[in-house]
Amino acid sequence: PCAASTPRLFAARGSMSSALVNAARRALTQRARTAPVRSFNTSAPMRGGDGEPAYIHAEKMYDIGATKGRAAVFGAACAAVVLIGGYIPVYAVQFQQRKAAG
């Protein structure tokens, strides 16, 4: 009885170890197939000292009411927009005529 049961014992151990090897092999190949997880990381906004904004003039940047010489600044800006807007078609016509003339 002892001699007959010994080969079964070794056979059971052999199949168990091969099952473990196969399971480990499957786990490794499955892990290699999965793509790495990507994430989107951001940092906190930059702040100056004592909770101030990082840009020193940020609080006054869009305070149009406090602009010095507001009428002159906006008058000059409007004049520049009108002059540039009027000159672009003139330049385009002159460019096309020069190109057509050869």
C-alpha positions in Angstrom: 0.0 0.0 0.0 2.8 2.4 0.7 4.5 1.9 -2.6 1.3 2.5 -4.5 0.4 5.7 -2.7 3.8 7.3 -3.1 3.6 7.9 -6.9 0.2 9.5 -6.4 1.6 11.8 -3.7 4.4 12.9 -6.1 1.9 13.3 -8.9 -0.3 15.5 -6.8 2.6 17.6 -5.8 3.8 17.9 -9.4 0.3 19.0 -10.6 0.0 21.5 -7.7 3.4 23.1 -8.4 2.6 23.3 -12.2 -0.8 24.9 -11.3 1.0 27.5 -9.2 3.5 28.1 -11.9 0.7 28.5 -14.5 -1.2 30.9 -12.2 1.9 33.0 -11.6 2.7 33.0 -15.3 -0.9 34.1 -16.2 -0.8 36.9 -13.5 2.5 38.2 -14.9 1.4 38.3 -18.5 -1.9 39.9 -17.6 -0.1 42.6 -15.6 2.2 43.2 -18.5 -0.7 43.7 -20.9 -2.6 46.3 -18.9 -1.6 49.9 -19.7 -0.3 52.1 -16.9 -2.8 54.4 -15.3 -2.3 58.0 -16.3 -3.5 60.8 -14.2 -3.7 64.6 -14.5 -1.9 66.4 -11.7 -2.0 70.1 -11.1 -0.4 72.3 -8.6 -1.9 74.9 -6.4 -2.1 78.5 -7.8 0.9 80.6 -7.1 0.4 83.0 -4.3 2.6 85.8 -3.1 3.4 86.5 0.5 0.5 86.7 3.0 -2.1 85.4 0.6 -1.5 88.1 -2.0 -1.7 87.2 -5.7 1.5 86.2 -7.4 1.3 89.2 -9.9 1.8 92.3 -7.8 -0.5 94.6 -10.0 -3.4 92.0 -10.4 -5.8 93.8 -8.0 -5.6 97.1 -10.0 -5.2 95.6 -13.5 -8.8 95.8 -14.6 -9.9 98.8 -12.5 -10.8 101.0 -15.4 -12.4 103.6 -13.2 -9.0 104.4 -11.6 -7.1 104.8 -14.9 -5.3 108.1 -15.0 -6.3 110.2 -18.1 -9.0 107.7 -19.0 -10.6 109.9 -21.7 -7.3 110.4 -23.5 -6.3 106.7 -23.2 -9.6 105.4 -24.6 -9.8 108.1 -27.2 -6.3 107.1 -28.5 -7.3 103.5 -28.5 -10.5 104.1 -30.4 -8.7 106.3 -33.0 -6.0 103.6 -33.5 -8.7 100.9 -34.1 -10.6 103.2 -36.6 -7.4 104.1 -38.5 -6.1 100.5 -38.7 -9.5 99.3 -39.7 -9.7 101.9 -42.4 -6.2 101.3 -43.7 -6.3 97.5 -44.1 -8.8 97.5 -47.1 -6.8 100.4 -48.7 -3.5 98.3 -48.4 -5.3 95.2 -49.7 -6.5 97.0 -52.8 -3.0 98.5 -53.4 -1.4 95.1 -53.0 -3.8 93.5 -55.4 -3.2 96.2 -58.0 0.6 95.9 -57.7 0.3 92.2 -58.1 -1.9 92.5 -61.2 0.3 95.1 -62.8 3.2 92.6 -62.7 
